[in-house]
Amino acid sequence: MKTIQRLLFLPLLAVLPTALTAADFDLAEITKVHREVKVLKANATPRAATEGLQIKPVTSISTGSEARAELRFPDQTLTRLGANSRFTLRGESRTLDLDRGVMMVQVPKKQGGAHIRTAGVTAAVTGTTVLIEYHPGGVVKLIVIEGECVLTLNRDRSEFQTLRAGQMITMQDGAATIPDPQNIDLARLLQSSRLISANDPAQPNQQQIQNAVQMQQQLISHGDLLNGGMVLQNPGVTVGLANNTISNVVTPVPAAPVAPAHGHVEPGMPPP
């Protein structure tokens, strides 16, 4: 079945770069800064990021310990960067590079989508909200909050997985295959993470996020997730909420012990 899905999807992957050329990511405004956030550009001295500052390619944003940043693009695509993270705006066709750390990306509906790229994988999103974490030589983690996302290996585009709202993939950087997605409890995640909230008017896809949470809770309450084989499992997987604070966002079910995954998702912007 997976082989058939790959064959069917390859033509779409080939079309994506052309289809996503409208309103390229060649300008972003820093809309929130919390603690030490730096703007980095080749052959220039690093400078402190300030709210209202506009950045153009090729520019990197780097956050220090307990620091966070928020950027917004002209099409209202929203990006939030967690602590000890760095992302680079290269100006390539609607592509954002996560160099390390964690980033929330929310692309409004009907805005052409985006690619979020690490050294080993690329997440293709269209009108979607995702959390992505990357530690070079360590862990890669992708969580889809609402919408749909395709995660593909950069070195082998025939190796991919499709994730939908409430699903997560955790894998080692440099792995030759992408594991199957697992389901997480969206309500618990949104209640505890400050990168993204279930009630934040600044988020362009706010209604879609609420709809995704409501739909998942209905499936859980009716037992459809369990009956359909989509067990909310792997209680070892964690998502960090703040430095030295780890919260389990996966609903535990009776299962054999699972070794904890390394890495964590850092906090987002402080409450308004």
KAKA-V375360 format. One record per backbone hydrogen bond with DSSP energy under -0.5 kcal/mol. CO is the residue of the C=O (numbers start at 1). NH is the residue of the N-H. Records with the same first field share a line. If there is no record, write none. Layout:
CO->NH  NH
//
This chain:
1->5
2->6
3->7
4->8
5->9
6->10
7->11
9->12  13
10->14
11->15
12->16
13->17
15->18  19
16->20
18->21
21->24
24->26
27->74
28->55
29->31  72
30->52
32->70
34->68
35->37
36->64
37->49
38->40  62
39->47
40->60
41->44
47->39
50->53
53->30
55->28
59->89
60->40
61->87
62->38
64->67  84
68->34
69->81
70->31  32
71->79
72->29
73->76
77->73
78->106
79->71
80->104
81->69
82->85
85->63
86->99  100
87->61
88->90  97
89->58  59
92->25  94  95
94->115
95->90
96->98  117
97->88  99
100->86
101->134
102->82
103->132
104->80
105->130
106->78  108
108->111
114->125
115->96  117
116->123
117->98
120->154
121->118
122->124  152
123->116  125
124->150
125->114
128->107
129->145  146
130->105
131->143
132->103
133->141
134->101
135->138
138->173
139->135
140->171
141->133
142->169
143->131  145
144->166  167
146->129
147->165
148->126
149->151  163
150->124  152
151->161
152->122
156->153  159
158->160
159->153
161->151
163->149
164->167
166->184
167->144
168->182
169->142
171->140
172->175
177->179
182->168
184->186
185->189
186->190
187->191
188->192
189->192  193
194->269
200->203
202->204
203->206
205->209
206->210
207->211
208->212
209->213
210->214
211->215
212->216
213->217
214->218
215->219
216->220
217->221
218->222
219->223  224  225
220->223
223->227
224->228
225->230
226->229
229->231
231->183  233
234->237
236->261
239->247
242->245
245->241  242
247->239  249
249->185  251
264->266
//
